[in-house]
Amino acid sequence: LFCVQMEDPMLNYFQQPQDIKDSDFLKLFKQYGRHSFSALSQLQPSFPAFYRAGDPILIYFDSSSVLSLLRQPVKMGASGLCVDGNPAGFLDSKSTSCTRIFANLSKSCTADPALDAASYYRGFSVLKVPVADTIVQSMKVIYEIEFNGTHGIQSVSVWFKVSNISGTSGSSLQQRFTLHFWVSAPIVPGLFPRLWLPRSGNPGYVTGAPLVLAGSGALQHMSILQSEGDGSCSQFLRHTVQFGRNMRTGCKLSLSPAVEEGNCSYIQQKLYEALEGVSRAEDLAMIGSAHPAQAEEWVTILVQNCSVQAVNCSSCCMVPVSLEIQILWARVGLLSKPQAQVLAARYFYQCHPLQFLGTSTVPLTTVVTFTDMTKWPEPPRGQPQVHWKLPFDIFFPFRVALNLERSYRGDLAGCFLLILIVAGILC
């Protein structure tokens, strides 16, 4: 006994089925004892006025007038094979990877929708807000989604990276799918575009939050190399640098024969891009809530590249093999609630001579270090304390009173003698 329920985005994971007893069959047969059935909630779906976190993103096919879901393939089971029915959740930014197996690669290359880039964006539109009756025709398509609070999705874009593959029957291909969300912001002329990243603190950085970079007219998170299971450098995934956490990664970058025979500057560019990323970083946010329009909240990254001169080798090229990202930071503000702030940052590359021929892989290393430069003030001294001097015996008050009485009597006798002397002179 089983039930097939279609188009339910909440059923993304395997669930333990309910145990059925013999006494339950008659009751279940009366309820589900026919060839097919549909729940009322599935026939008349209800949609909120705007997307909430985790809600499936709706798409609309113009040619067939069908309302469906934006899906992100995921792997299933120990084999990691691709399952295409998983819906993408709103504000759920994540990357997935899975494996596809083809019985006939040459035939699947032209007939399988999974290998056709157009199947991931052509023929459908993404709904700004989850509406069931009205379909907006003037919308853009994207997998990098820009949203603006309850106003819904503003724009969507999709990016592809393709490669040539070859093989016979039984070939396999690993695919990766990424979904990323951006917050829309006002356009600032001459500075950055209207896309920015979520805060990494307010105002100071929070330990574990990603570092925010600015470069090539866009904001991004600082990232470093990430290795695959076989130790090779991933072409798609990178580790996000988290504030206050030192990191060290290493992998091997494969160089194709065409690249090896190229000139030195081209090889250097490829290795620089692999270490730093395609988008070159220029500025680093000093605080977690840095605004693109506030220049004083950004610090320029110092970059020390390698020398292009080879050492005692006519056919060598000095290429970067290691990147050390050095970040100086300190706690500033009130002692009761100090805020973490970046003071300076440097990209320091270390080089090694590389021969064009005979080298197919280059080992690369990235190190991230955070150095605390906080100078704490001296602790406050506080108010001066009064040191009371108390007597050592109980007769102290009486002795003080007796001494005062004797002093008083002596003063009276002196005054009387002075009066008598003055009176005698005058007389």
URNORRA-V967248 format. One record per pair of residues at least 6 apart in sequence whose ideal C-beta (glycine too) atoms are under 8 Angstrom apart, sorted by the first residue. I is the first residue (numbers start at 1). GAP is how many residues later the second one is. Records with the same first field share a line. If there is no record, write none. Layout:
I: GAP ; GAP
This chain:
1: 19 ; 24 ; 27
2: 15
3: 29
5: 6 ; 34 ; 37
6: 36
7: 35 ; 62
8: 34
9: 46 ; 47 ; 60 ; 78
12: 74 ; 75
20: 8
45: 87
46: 86
47: 11 ; 83 ; 84 ; 85
48: 7 ; 82
49: 80 ; 101
50: 79 ; 80 ; 100 ; 101 ; 102
51: 6 ; 39 ; 40 ; 78 ; 79 ; 96 ; 101 ; 102
52: 38
53: 36 ; 37 ; 38 ; 39
54: 35 ; 36 ; 37 ; 38
55: 34 ; 35 ; 75
56: 13 ; 14 ; 31 ; 32 ; 33 ; 34
57: 12 ; 13 ; 30 ; 31 ; 32 ; 33 ; 69 ; 70 ; 88 ; 96
58: 9 ; 10 ; 11 ; 12 ; 68 ; 69 ; 72
59: 8 ; 9 ; 10 ; 11 ; 65 ; 66 ; 67 ; 68
60: 6 ; 7 ; 8 ; 64 ; 65 ; 67 ; 75
61: 7 ; 62 ; 63
62: 61 ; 62 ; 63 ; 75
63: 60
67: 65 ; 68
68: 56
69: 18 ; 19
70: 17 ; 18 ; 56
71: 13 ; 14 ; 15 ; 16 ; 17
72: 14 ; 15 ; 16 ; 22 ; 24 ; 105 ; 107
73: 9 ; 10 ; 11 ; 13 ; 23 ; 25 ; 41 ; 102 ; 104
74: 8 ; 9 ; 12 ; 22 ; 24
75: 6 ; 7 ; 8 ; 21 ; 22 ; 23 ; 24
76: 6 ; 7 ; 22
79: 20
80: 17 ; 18 ; 19
81: 17 ; 18 ; 19 ; 20
82: 16 ; 17 ; 18 ; 32 ; 93
83: 15
84: 30
88: 91
90: 57 ; 91
91: 56 ; 90
92: 87
93: 86 ; 87 ; 88
94: 84 ; 85
95: 81 ; 82 ; 83 ; 84 ; 141 ; 142
96: 80 ; 81 ; 82
97: 77 ; 78 ; 79 ; 80
98: 76 ; 77
99: 73 ; 74 ; 75 ; 76
100: 14 ; 72 ; 73 ; 74 ; 75
101: 69 ; 70 ; 71
102: 6 ; 10 ; 68 ; 69 ; 70 ; 71
103: 66 ; 67
104: 65
105: 60 ; 61 ; 62 ; 63 ; 64 ; 66
108: 7
109: 6
113: 6
114: 61
115: 58
117: 43 ; 45
120: 23 ; 38 ; 40
121: 20 ; 22 ; 37
124: 17
125: 10 ; 11 ; 12 ; 14 ; 16
126: 13 ; 14 ; 15 ; 16 ; 19 ; 27 ; 30
127: 8 ; 9 ; 12 ; 26
128: 8 ; 11 ; 23 ; 24 ; 25 ; 26
129: 23 ; 24
139: 17
140: 15 ; 16 ; 17
141: 15 ; 16 ; 17
142: 13 ; 14 ; 15 ; 16
143: 13 ; 14 ; 15 ; 16 ; 35 ; 36 ; 37
144: 12 ; 13 ; 14 ; 15 ; 36 ; 38
145: 8 ; 10 ; 11 ; 34 ; 35 ; 36 ; 37
146: 7 ; 8 ; 9 ; 10 ; 35 ; 36 ; 37 ; 38 ; 49
147: 6 ; 7 ; 34 ; 35 ; 36 ; 37
148: 6 ; 35 ; 36
154: 30
161: 74 ; 75
165: 6 ; 8
176: 60 ; 61
178: 58
182: 13 ; 14 ; 15
183: 12 ; 13 ; 14 ; 15
184: 10 ; 11
185: 9 ; 10 ; 11 ; 107
186: 8
187: 6 ; 7
188: 104 ; 105
191: 101 ; 102
192: 22 ; 25 ; 26 ; 27 ; 100
193: 24 ; 25
195: 23 ; 24
196: 23 ; 96
197: 13 ; 15 ; 22 ; 23 ; 24
199: 89 ; 90
200: 6 ; 9 ; 10 ; 11 ; 12 ; 43 ; 85 ; 88 ; 89
201: 8 ; 42 ; 86 ; 87 ; 88 ; 138 ; 139
202: 86 ; 87
203: 84 ; 85 ; 86 ; 136
204: 83 ; 84 ; 127 ; 128 ; 129 ; 134 ; 135 ; 136 ; 137
205: 6 ; 38 ; 39 ; 82 ; 83 ; 124 ; 135 ; 136 ; 137
206: 37 ; 82 ; 134
207: 35 ; 36 ; 37 ; 38 ; 133
208: 34 ; 35 ; 36 ; 37
209: 33 ; 34 ; 79
210: 11 ; 12 ; 30 ; 31 ; 32 ; 33
211: 10 ; 11 ; 30 ; 31 ; 32 ; 73 ; 74 ; 116 ; 131
212: 7 ; 8 ; 9 ; 10 ; 72 ; 73 ; 76 ; 78
213: 6 ; 7 ; 8 ; 9 ; 68 ; 69 ; 70 ; 71 ; 72 ; 88
214: 6 ; 67 ; 68 ; 69 ; 70 ; 71 ; 78 ; 84
215: 64 ; 65 ; 66 ; 67 ; 68
216: 63 ; 64 ; 66
218: 61
219: 73
220: 57 ; 59 ; 61
221: 19 ; 20
222: 18 ; 19 ; 59 ; 62 ; 103
223: 15 ; 16 ; 17 ; 18 ; 54
224: 14 ; 15 ; 17 ; 23 ; 25 ; 51 ; 99 ; 101 ; 142 ; 144
225: 8 ; 9 ; 13 ; 14 ; 24 ; 25 ; 26 ; 49 ; 50 ; 139 ; 141
226: 7 ; 8 ; 11 ; 12 ; 13 ; 23 ; 25
227: 6 ; 7 ; 22 ; 23 ; 24
228: 6 ; 23
231: 20 ; 21
232: 19 ; 20 ; 21 ; 22 ; 129
233: 18 ; 19 ; 20 ; 21 ; 41 ; 131
234: 17
238: 39
239: 8 ; 10
241: 6 ; 84 ; 127
243: 45 ; 86 ; 97 ; 127
244: 85 ; 96 ; 126
245: 123 ; 125
246: 121 ; 122 ; 123 ; 124
247: 119 ; 120 ; 121
248: 117 ; 118 ; 119 ; 120
249: 116 ; 117
250: 113 ; 114 ; 115 ; 116
251: 112 ; 113
252: 109 ; 110 ; 111 ; 112
253: 18 ; 21 ; 108 ; 109 ; 110 ; 111
254: 106 ; 107
255: 12 ; 15 ; 104 ; 105 ; 106 ; 107
259: 7 ; 8 ; 11
260: 7 ; 96 ; 97 ; 99 ; 100
261: 95 ; 96
264: 44 ; 53 ; 54 ; 55
265: 43
267: 50 ; 52 ; 87 ; 89
268: 38 ; 40 ; 49 ; 50 ; 51 ; 52
271: 48 ; 49 ; 50 ; 91 ; 93
272: 33 ; 48 ; 77
274: 90
275: 45 ; 48 ; 74 ; 89 ; 91
276: 47 ; 71
281: 20 ; 66
282: 18 ; 19
283: 15 ; 16 ; 17 ; 18
284: 14 ; 15 ; 16 ; 17 ; 43 ; 58 ; 61
285: 12 ; 13 ; 57
286: 11 ; 12 ; 13 ; 55 ; 56 ; 57
287: 10 ; 52 ; 54 ; 55
288: 52
290: 7 ; 8
291: 6
299: 43 ; 44 ; 45 ; 46
301: 44 ; 45 ; 46
302: 42 ; 43 ; 44 ; 45
303: 43 ; 44 ; 46
304: 42 ; 43 ; 44 ; 45
305: 15 ; 44
306: 12 ; 13 ; 14 ; 43 ; 44 ; 45
307: 11 ; 44
308: 9 ; 10
309: 9
310: 6 ; 7 ; 8 ; 43
311: 7 ; 42
313: 40 ; 42
315: 40 ; 41 ; 42
316: 37 ; 38 ; 39
317: 36 ; 37 ; 39
318: 33 ; 34 ; 35 ; 36
319: 32 ; 33 ; 34 ; 35 ; 43
320: 29 ; 30 ; 31
321: 29 ; 30 ; 31 ; 41 ; 42 ; 43 ; 44
322: 27 ; 28 ; 42 ; 43 ; 44 ; 45
323: 24 ; 25 ; 26 ; 27 ; 41 ; 42 ; 43 ; 44
324: 23 ; 24 ; 25 ; 26 ; 42 ; 43 ; 44 ; 45
325: 20 ; 21 ; 22 ; 23 ; 41 ; 42 ; 43 ; 44
326: 19 ; 20 ; 22 ; 43 ; 45
327: 15 ; 17 ; 18 ; 41 ; 42 ; 43 ; 44
328: 14 ; 15 ; 16 ; 17 ; 43 ; 45
329: 11 ; 12 ; 13 ; 14 ; 41 ; 42 ; 43 ; 44
330: 10 ; 11 ; 13 ; 42 ; 43 ; 44 ; 45
331: 7 ; 8 ; 9 ; 10 ; 41 ; 43
332: 6 ; 7 ; 9
333: 6
335: 42
338: 36
343: 30
354: 8
